[in-house]
Amino acid sequence: ETIIAAVNDSPSGSKWAIATEVNLVDRLKRNHPDKEIHLLAPGSCQCTTMDCNQPVNLLWLLDNLAKGEVKNQIVVDPETAKLAAKSLEQMLAI
């Protein structure tokens, strides 16, 4: 939401290079034809399944967590987890 708000609030003619999910960048381009918006790394591997995350799936996950049941857990080594947490914190701080 921070990225969307920043682009929404920016002046016409502003230029953006955004590093996030490709569908969000495409939607921002469609909604803001008066702004120059680019995917930061268009040649990189994009998450092609991000748009498969639907509210019903999130509800299922949260319902299971509320029951103490962990579903679809991904486990990584501690160093990867530490670096991933740092990246998420930096993204959310923007």
VMD Tcl script that draws the C-alpha trace (Angstrom):
set ca {
  {0.00 0.00 0.00}
  {2.93 2.33 0.60}
  {4.12 1.98 -2.99}
  {0.61 2.55 -4.34}
  {0.13 5.63 -2.14}
  {3.50 7.07 -3.15}
  {2.71 6.72 -6.86}
  {-0.86 8.00 -6.38}
  {0.43 11.10 -4.57}
  {3.25 11.83 -7.02}
  {2.98 14.58 -9.63}
  {2.16 13.94 -13.26}
  {5.34 13.26 -15.22}
  {7.15 11.68 -12.27}
  {9.33 8.65 -12.95}
  {9.31 5.40 -10.99}
  {11.39 2.21 -11.01}
  {9.59 -0.24 -8.75}
  {10.93 -3.54 -7.42}
  {7.88 -5.61 -6.55}
  {5.45 -8.09 -8.03}
  {4.95 -7.59 -11.78}
  {1.14 -7.43 -11.66}
  {1.22 -4.52 -9.22}
  {3.59 -2.60 -11.49}
  {1.38 -3.32 -14.52}
  {-1.69 -2.10 -12.62}
  {0.12 1.10 -11.58}
  {1.09 1.71 -15.23}
  {-2.54 1.32 -16.34}
  {-3.86 3.55 -13.56}
  {-1.24 6.27 -14.08}
  {-0.57 6.76 -17.82}
  {0.70 10.27 -16.99}
  {3.66 8.82 -15.05}
  {6.66 6.82 -16.23}
  {6.58 3.54 -14.31}
  {9.03 0.67 -14.85}
  {9.59 -2.71 -13.26}
  {13.04 -2.38 -11.71}
  {14.32 -5.75 -12.96}
  {12.17 -6.82 -15.93}
  {14.49 -9.67 -16.89}
  {14.49 -11.27 -13.47}
  {12.42 -14.24 -12.39}
  {9.02 -12.94 -11.36}
  {6.59 -14.57 -8.99}
  {4.04 -15.84 -11.49}
  {1.76 -17.21 -8.79}
  {1.46 -14.09 -6.61}
  {-1.98 -13.33 -8.02}
  {-3.15 -16.79 -6.91}
  {-3.26 -15.45 -3.35}
  {-6.94 -14.77 -2.80}
  {-8.85 -13.67 0.33}
  {-10.37 -17.13 0.70}
  {-6.88 -18.66 0.86}
  {-5.75 -16.14 3.46}
  {-8.87 -16.86 5.51}
  {-8.14 -20.61 5.35}
  {-4.59 -19.99 6.54}
  {-5.64 -17.69 9.38}
  {-8.39 -20.09 10.50}
  {-5.85 -22.89 10.72}
  {-3.36 -20.72 12.61}
  {-6.11 -19.77 15.08}
  {-6.60 -23.51 15.69}
  {-2.86 -23.90 16.24}
  {-2.36 -25.74 12.96}
  {0.50 -24.60 10.74}
  {-0.12 -25.29 7.04}
  {2.26 -24.91 4.11}
  {5.18 -23.94 6.33}
  {8.42 -23.07 4.57}
  {11.64 -23.65 6.53}
  {14.94 -22.02 5.59}
  {18.31 -21.89 7.28}
  {18.77 -19.23 10.02}
  {21.01 -16.96 7.93}
  {18.52 -16.87 5.05}
  {15.71 -16.18 7.53}
  {17.70 -13.32 9.07}
  {18.41 -11.73 5.67}
  {14.81 -12.19 4.53}
  {13.50 -10.54 7.71}
  {15.87 -7.61 7.14}
  {14.63 -7.22 3.55}
  {10.99 -7.27 4.66}
  {11.66 -4.70 7.38}
  {13.33 -2.40 4.85}
  {10.47 -2.77 2.36}
  {7.86 -2.01 5.00}
  {9.82 1.03 6.21}
  {9.70 2.71 2.79}
}
mol new
graphics top color blue
foreach p $ca { graphics top sphere $p radius 0.5 }
foreach p [lrange $ca 0 end-1] q [lrange $ca 1 end] { graphics top cylinder $p $q radius 0.2 }
display resetview
